[in-house]
Amino acid sequence: MPAFDSTFVEIVAILLGTGAIAGFAAGLLGVGGGIVIVPMLYWISPLLDVDPAVVVHMAVATSLATIIPTSIASVRAHHCRGAVDVDLLKLWGPAVFVGAALGGTTSGYLDGKALAGVFGVVALVVAVNMVLPKPLVLADAIPGSAAINRLMAGAIGFVSALMGIGGGTLSVPTLSLFSFPIHRAVGTASAFGLAIAVPAVAGYIYGGWDVPGRSPFSVGYVNILAAVPLMVMTVLFAPLGAKTAHSIDRTWLKRCFGAFLAVTAIRMLT
């Protein structure tokens, strides 16, 4: 078999496996598949023929594109189990959308090292929170002020767009700080992923439209060749993760995932 064919098969196999893990994690933990997809795309970028100067932009943008169908599949599965808080979605959703739009636009002005730094720092904080024996709690309920809620939601959308992740990675730990029921936090976070991905992807497409060094089959910073197999597998496995989330004790699973996330964050920072 020619070297090109061997490389192509290797890329597809990696993407399919990554998509399966990302989709399952998105449904199970509400962390967003991007927390798995971004570092994997970063690591295999030499196989995709991407200029190192734009590799993080490509990884983040492509990850965000996969979140769109993943969020739809995940939120449907959680909604069927009554785990989507519609009132919170109405309160936070618009601010998450605006924050993500700003994040997607801002990303074009940041270099790859800055984006990798954002991902690494935030991922490390999330990892520490996941492995703590007892999650930190600040209050018994979310703030009563609509302005404070929208500020938090906007910040979540902004940082999530820069990291290429769905809303769960940041919104679930944030809601946990205010004693929000974990299953409803995970289910509602799957809807935030859609509010983040749509405007952020538009920003990455616009910002990367004429940038040199992108891999073939790219629209802006979004690589279609990588996005398609990732989307297929995340959509297939997100409902399975959501189903599993309602039937197991996830304590040790969260700790294992937190350890993986910590290693990934350190790799992105070094």
C-alpha positions in Angstrom: 0.0 0.0 0.0 1.4 3.4 -0.9 2.6 5.7 1.9 -0.1 8.2 1.2 -2.8 5.6 1.6 -1.3 4.3 4.8 -1.2 7.8 6.2 -4.8 8.5 5.2 -6.0 5.3 6.8 -4.1 6.2 10.0 -5.7 9.7 10.1 -9.2 8.4 9.6 -8.7 5.7 12.3 -7.5 8.3 14.8 -10.3 10.7 13.9 -13.0 8.0 14.3 -11.6 6.9 17.6 -11.3 10.5 18.9 -14.9 11.2 17.8 -16.2 8.2 19.7 -14.4 9.1 22.9 -15.4 12.8 22.5 -19.0 12.1 21.9 -19.3 9.6 24.8 -17.5 12.1 27.1 -19.8 14.9 26.0 -22.9 12.9 26.8 -21.6 11.4 30.0 -19.8 14.2 31.7 -21.2 17.3 30.0 -17.6 18.5 29.4 -17.9 19.0 25.6 -16.1 16.8 23.1 -13.7 19.6 22.3 -11.7 19.0 25.4 -10.6 15.7 23.7 -10.7 16.8 20.0 -8.6 20.0 20.3 -5.4 18.3 21.7 -5.8 15.3 19.4 -6.0 17.5 16.3 -3.0 19.5 17.7 -1.0 16.3 18.0 -1.8 14.9 14.6 -1.4 18.2 12.7 1.8 17.1 10.9 -0.3 14.4 9.2 -2.9 16.9 8.1 -0.2 19.2 6.5 -1.0 22.3 8.7 1.4 25.2 9.1 2.5 25.3 12.8 1.5 29.0 12.9 -2.2 28.1 12.5 -2.4 24.6 13.9 -4.2 25.7 17.1 -6.6 27.9 15.3 -7.5 24.9 13.0 -7.8 22.5 15.9 -10.1 24.9 17.8 -12.3 25.8 14.8 -12.7 22.2 13.6 -13.6 21.1 17.1 -16.3 23.8 17.4 -17.8 22.6 14.1 -18.2 19.1 15.4 -19.9 20.4 18.5 -22.9 21.6 16.5 -24.3 18.1 15.7 -23.0 16.7 18.9 -24.9 19.2 21.0 -28.1 18.6 19.1 -27.8 14.8 19.7 -26.8 15.2 23.3 -29.5 17.8 24.2 -32.2 15.6 22.7 -31.1 12.6 24.8 -31.0 14.7 28.0 -34.3 16.4 27.3 -36.0 13.1 26.9 -34.9 12.4 30.5 -36.1 15.8 31.8 -32.6 17.0 32.5 -32.6 20.3 30.5 -33.4 23.4 32.6 -35.4 25.6 30.2 -35.5 28.6 32.6 -31.7 28.5 32.9 -31.3 28.1 29.2 -33.4 31.2 28.6 -31.4 33.2 31.2 -27.9 32.1 30.1 -28.4 31.2 26.5 -28.3 34.7 24.8 -25.3 35.8 26.9 -23.5 32.5 26.0 -24.2 33.2 22.3 -22.9 36.8 22.4 -19.8 35.7 24.4 -19.0 33.0 21.9 -19.4 35.4 19.0 -16.9 37.7 20.6 -14.5 34.8 21.3 -14.7 33.6 17.7 -13.9 37.1 16.4 -11.1 37.7 18.9 -9.4 34.5 18.1 -8.2 35.9 14.8 -6.1 38.4 16.6 -4.3 35.8 18.8 -1.4 33.8 17.8 -1.2 30.0 18.2 0.8 30.1 21.4 -1.7 32.4 23.1 -4.6 30.1 22.2 -2.7 27.1 23.4 -2.0 28.9 26.6 -5.7 29.7 27.1 -6.6 26.1 26.5 -3.9 24.7 28.8 -4.6 27.0 31.8 -8.4 26.6 31.7 -8.1 22.8 31.1 -5.8 22.5 34.1 -8.2 24.4 36.4 -11.1 22.2 35.2 -9.0 19.1 35.8 -8.2 20.1 39.4 -11.9 20.7 40.0 -12.8 17.2 38.6 -10.3 15.3 40.8 -11.2 17.1 44.1 -12.9 14.6 46.5 -15.6 17.2 47.2 -16.5 19.9 44.7 -16.1 23.5 45.9 -19.5 25.2 46.7 -19.9 28.9 47.0 -23.7 29.2 47.5 -26.9 27.2 47.8 -28.3 28.7 44.6 -27.3 30.7 41.5 -27.2 34.5 42.0 -30.5 36.2 41.9 -29.2 39.1 39.8 -29.9 38.7 36.0 -26.9 40.9 35.2 -24.4 38.7 37.2 -25.9 35.6 35.5 -25.4 37.1 32.1 -21.9 38.2 32.9 -21.0 34.6 34.0 -22.7 33.1 30.9 -21.0 35.6 28.6 -17.6 34.7 30.0 -18.2 31.0 29.6 -19.2 31.5 26.0 -16.1 33.7 25.3 -13.5 31.4 26.8 -15.2 28.3 25.4 -15.0 29.7 21.9 -11.3 30.4 22.4 -10.7 26.9 23.6 -12.9 25.1 21.0 -15.1 23.4 23.5 -18.8 23.1 24.3 -20.3 24.9 27.3 -20.2 21.9 29.6 -16.5 22.1 30.4 -17.0 25.5 32.1 -20.7 25.7 32.8 -21.0 22.4 34.7 -18.3 23.3 37.2 -19.7 26.9 37.5 -23.2 25.6 38.2 -21.8 23.1 40.7 -20.3 26.1 42.7 -23.9 27.2 43.2 -25.2 23.7 44.2 -27.1 23.2 40.9 -28.2 19.6 40.5 -25.4 17.8 38.5 -27.6 15.9 36.1 -29.6 19.1 35.2 -26.3 21.0 34.8 -24.9 18.4 32.4 -28.1 18.2 30.4 -28.5 22.0 30.1 -24.8 22.4 29.3 -25.3 20.3 26.2 -27.7 23.0 24.9 -25.1 25.7 25.7 -22.7 23.9 23.3 -24.9 24.8 20.4 -25.1 28.4 21.5 -21.3 28.5 21.6 -20.5 26.6 18.5 -22.6 28.4 15.9 -21.4 31.9 16.3 -17.8 30.8 17.1 -17.5 28.7 14.0 -18.8 31.7 11.9 -16.0 33.8 13.5 -13.3 31.3 12.8 -14.5 30.8 9.2 -14.5 34.6 8.6 -11.2 35.1 10.4 -9.3 32.4 8.6 -10.8 32.8 5.1 -7.6 34.0 3.4 -5.0 32.9 5.9 -2.1 30.9 4.3 -0.8 27.6 5.7 -4.2 25.9 6.3 -4.6 22.3 5.4 -6.4 21.2 2.2 -10.2 21.0 2.3 -10.5 23.9 4.8 -13.2 26.5 5.0 -11.6 29.3 7.0 -9.9 27.6 9.9 -12.4 24.7 9.8 -10.9 21.5 8.2 -13.8 19.6 6.6 -11.8 16.4 6.0 -11.2 16.1 9.8 -14.6 17.4 10.9 -16.8 14.9 9.0 -15.6 11.6 10.6 -15.4 13.4 14.0 -19.1 14.6 13.6 -20.3 11.1 12.6 -18.8 9.4 15.7 -19.7 12.2 18.2 -23.3 12.1 17.1 -23.4 8.3 17.4 -21.8 8.2 20.9 -23.2 11.3 22.6 -26.6 9.7 23.3 -24.8 6.6 24.7 -22.9 8.8 27.0 -26.0 10.6 28.1 -27.8 7.3 28.8 -24.8 6.0 30.8 -24.7 9.3 32.8 -28.1 8.6 34.4 -27.2 5.0 35.4 -23.7 5.1 37.1 -21.7 6.6 39.9 -19.4 8.9 38.0 -17.0 9.9 40.8 -14.0 7.7 39.7 -14.7 8.2 36.1 -14.5 12.0 36.6 -11.2 11.6 38.5 -9.7 9.5 35.7 -10.9 12.0 33.1 -9.5 14.9 35.2 -6.1 13.2 35.3 -6.1 12.8 31.5 -7.1 16.4 31.2 -4.3 17.5 33.4 -1.7 15.7 31.3 -3.2 17.2 28.2 -3.1 20.7 29.6 0.5 20.4 30.7 1.4 19.2 27.2 -0.3 22.2 25.6 1.5 24.6 28.0 5.0 23.1 27.3 
